[in-house]
Amino acid sequence: MSVRYAVLGLISQKPRHGYETRVAFEALVGGDVNWEVKPAQIYTTLDRLEESGLVKCSSDLGEGDEPSRRVYEITPQGEAALQEWLSSGVAPQHQRDEFYVKLIIGLVSGRADPERLIQTQRALLFQEMHAVTNQREGYDARTELANILLLDKVIMHLEADLRWLDMIEVRLDAIQQQPLPEPQIHRRGRPRKGKTGPIDPASQEGTRQA
């Protein structure tokens, strides 16, 4: 998910300054243990939203001894961009799997034991499953159902990844017996002008004699 649109959506709820936007985002995703966003990322995002005309800022006098802060509010252009994002689907990115790349690199280079890679990844997934399950059990379904639903999805993905590792382990021998993916190398540049193919020496000789 683009943090850009999450920030825009939070500002559409009410005008916010940078720090408030950051803590609102962390509360939304169940804390930084689930999705940590650095303050610099929030402020950079706000600057870019302002440059794009999607938000505008004003100065807040602050409370008590607090310094003034830049408060941002959404613009009509920002409302339109937010509605466009909300009305569109979200494309999954399951094909960009780092473990898959690591496994294939290990096979191609011969620098790693694929069975050890699978065992290491499986142990990591079980650790993640244990941590997320404990976190989920700490939520109260009467007041924190949204966070529970998020972690339910995380658990389902972890379960699917564990089943996928089982499939790889069963088919590992077959994978190793097959040719691994190889790139098709194309020559760079274009042939010289007039050079459409190999030259027949006999035809050259005939041309000279004529």
Buried (B, 14 or more C-beta within 10 A) or exposed (E): EEBBBBBBBBBBEEBBBBEBBBBBBBEBBBEEEBBEBEEEBBBEBBBEBBEBEBBBBEEBEEEEEEEEBBBBBBBEBBEEBBEEBEEEEEEEEEEEEEBEEBBBEBBEEEEBEBEEBBEBBBEEBEEBBEEBBEBBEEBEEEEBEEBBEBBEEBBEBBEEBBEBBEEBBEEBEEEEEEEEEEEEEEEEEEEEEEEEEEEEEEEEEEEEEE
